[in-house]
Every structure is written in structure tokens, then in C-alpha cells.
Amino acid sequence: MARIVNARKSCATNPLKMSAPLGGAMAFMGLDGCLPLLHGSQGCTAFGLVLLVRHFREGIPFQTTAMNEVTTIMGGLDNLEQAILNIASRTKPRIVGICSTGLVETRGEDIPGDMRLIRQRHPELSDTALVFASTPDYVGGMEEGWAAAVTAMVETLAQPRRARSRRERGRINLLAGCHLTPGDIEELRETIEAFGLSATVLPDLSGSLDGHVPEQYISTTFGGTKVEDIAGMGNAGLTIAVGGHMLAAAQALHAKTGVPYVGFDRLTGLGPSDHLVETLADYSGRLVPEKLRRQRSQLVDAMLDGHFFFGAKQVALAGEPDLMLALGTWLTEMGAELKALVATTAQPRLELLPGAEVLVGDLDDLEAMAGGCDLLITHSHGRGMAERLGLPFYRAGFPQFDRLGAQSQRLVGYRGTRDLIFAVGNLLMEHGHDHVPVAPSRRMSHAAA
């Protein structure tokens, strides 16, 4: 088990962590007809918007309450009220997802109370769902903000199951963590449907940010989980939570509706993929479909082909806890060694990583530890480090702004793990053929010897 250590320095010199409000707003992007609203200054919203646009290469609907010096001191009720009214009248969203920032949380504003007051004042908002998630910048990172938003969706929009209504055994709730890409969600949906089941995914970025062109311009999110789908999640027969940070949402849904749940820390690798398939087979009462058996065989073959190039390789890895747990455990299963591990926040599940120590720090800490490694894995902000250290660099997590197709990247299931083996294995093969030229004087001395 790994030991979790906090870096002892006053500031991040090369930041690794994304903010909690950004994680919350990104989760709201997985709802259909939604407009995320950051309750804070314009600068906070603009910075997050830039990251989302560069990663997904799509138009991102995003709004702000535009707090200034005066409203920061006097209170932001008027800004929040005016922002909601403007959004409702101009864009007519089904949902307004409100994320707080450190600016209003530091002052200690009663945002749920403000929202109740706004509802009382404006009955015309009755058809617009308002969901608030507390996501101060100074608590946690992107993973924590995402978890807070999904939990708020469940608590606000899911309806308790009626006493006489029967559960729909053919329906499953899939709570998707922030480390899952739209491509990952599509992979999981196809796996669930292979057993004759249907999935309600929350949030569903594969519907809104999978890289498609709508027929006309829409000022809200286009695609994703619908309000009525969330309301009906209590009628499903089972909830599957992917990622440790999704357990709180699964527990909230269970408390409200009674739907049983099962959690998966990771779905990257042969063992976790087998566990998912076995769970679905047991639940559905069906045999494992032939196509999944074929995909499993292909993964085993890829592991046999690739383990020669992973064996004894030393890896530097940094990211959100659940992404690190998925990739780090998979790497050691392929024969690699985790030499440098840096996480965004301290989560107990990081102790499960097969490394000696996990440092909660930034990319500067990772660079100091990564000398002599054979591979670097983190998001695109690590490219400068990779160049300076001369390491092959695999981009994973958010943001990825210097490559195309981040939304289609697959890291889960049989096919996702197989693709990951090929992508990383090819990097290691390519780097293994990069030989440092020997100086002429040394060549002559060797020849003389």
C-alpha cells in the first residue's frame, strides 16, 4: 500500500489540479438543455471556459453571475437572481446548474436560501429546474466538484419510487465519474446493452460533448441526460457507480429511492472488466455475449504482445485520484513500476496504488521525482516537463489541448484497455529505439580496443 504525503510548500509553481467549480460545471454539461452558471467573478468563469473549449473543441455554454468588488462585500443575491432571470428569458434552459466559487463561499452566503427566495419572487421559473452544488475553489479539485454536482442532481431531481410501482429490471443507472471520457461512456453503454439492458447515464457527456455537429445553433447543452430521465432513476433495478468519488451520489440515490448500488473503483484492466461483465451477467440472468468473449480474447492477446515492452519500465504518473488508481494499477499489472506518483488531492483510496508513496502536489514536484523514468502520464500541461526530461508522454485526464480526439479516448472495458496497451506500448517501443549518438573519439577508442 502506498503512503500519502502532502507537499510542504506555499504555492503550486506548475499546477496540476483543476478547480472544483470547473469539475461541477463540467458535470452539468452532461445534462440535456442545461446552462451551467458559476456564482463568482467573470475571471473564474472565463478561465474554466477556455480549458473546456480547448479540450473538447466545441462551443461551451457557460454563464457567470459576474460578482464585483461591491457585491462581494454586500452579497450576491441580486447578481444570482438577475443571472437566472436573464438565462431563463433568453435561452430557456430545462436546467440551470449553479456552482459556487471561493468568492461567495468565503463570505458565507446562504445560496440555497437565496434560491428559495428567488423561486418565491418569480413563479415564472416553475418550469426551470435549479440545481445548486457547493464547489468552493479551496476544497478539493475537479473530482470533488464533479461529485458534489452529481450528488446535487440526484438529491434535487430524482423522484422517490411510488409505493406500488414495480422496479424496471431492464434498466440500470450508470453514475459516471469525471475520469470517464465520452468514449468511455459509450463503451460502457454498449457493454450494458449487450445484456439486453438499458442505461440511464448521469451525467452523460457522450450525448453532449462527443464531438457532433447539431443541425442548428443551440445556446444550451445539446444532448445528455434529460430531466425526466433523472426523475425516473428511482425505478431502475440497479445503480452502477464508476469511480470512488461517485459513491456519495449512489448512496444519496439509494437513500432517496431504495435502488441498490454497486461501486467500481476502476474499469481499466482485465480483472475489473471481468468483474463488470460478471455483474451484468448475474443481474440480467444472461450468458456473456459472444462479442464480449471475443473482445476479452483480443485483450488477453494484446497483453501478451505488450508485456515485453512494459516490463520493468519506470513510470511517472499524475492526475485525479480515480484516474491514477485506474492507470497506476493497470500499469503494474502490465509489469511496469510506479516510480513517481503525484495526486491532486489526498483520498484514502490512493493507498491502494502499488507504489511506495503518493505525493499530493503539483507538476513541479513530479518533475523533481521523474528523472530516470521511462514514461510520463498526465494531462497536457506536462508536455514541457516531458520535453525537458526527454520522456515519452502519454496524455490522460483533463485538459488535453494539444491533441485531437480527447473526447473519443477510451480507457475502460476490454476494448478500451486493449487500445491503451497499444497506444502506450507503441510509445515505449518508439522511445526504446532512440539511441544517443556516441562521440567520434569514443568510437575510435572502442575500435582500438
Secondary structure, DSSP 8 states (H G I E B T S, - for coil): --EEEE---SS-SS-----HHHHHHHHHTTBTTEEEEEES-HHHHHHHHHHHHHHH-S----EE----HHHHHH-SHHHHHHHHHHHHHHT--SEEEEEE-HHHHHHT--HHHHHHHHHHH-GGGTTSEEEEE---TTS--HHHHHHHHHHHHHHHH-----TT---EEEEEEEEE-TT--HHHHHHHHHHHHTTT-EEEEES-HHHHSSS---SS--SS--SSB-HHHHHGGGGEEEEEEESGGGHHHHHHHHHHH---EEEES---SHHHHHHHHHHHHHHHT----HHHHHHHHHHHHHHHHHHHHHTT-EEEEEE-HHHHHHHHHHHHHTT-EEEEEEESS--GGGGGSSSSEEEE--HHHHHHH-TT-SEEEE-GGGHHHHHHHT--EEE-SS---SSS-GGG---SHHHHHHHHHHHHHHHHHHHHT------HHHHHHHHH-
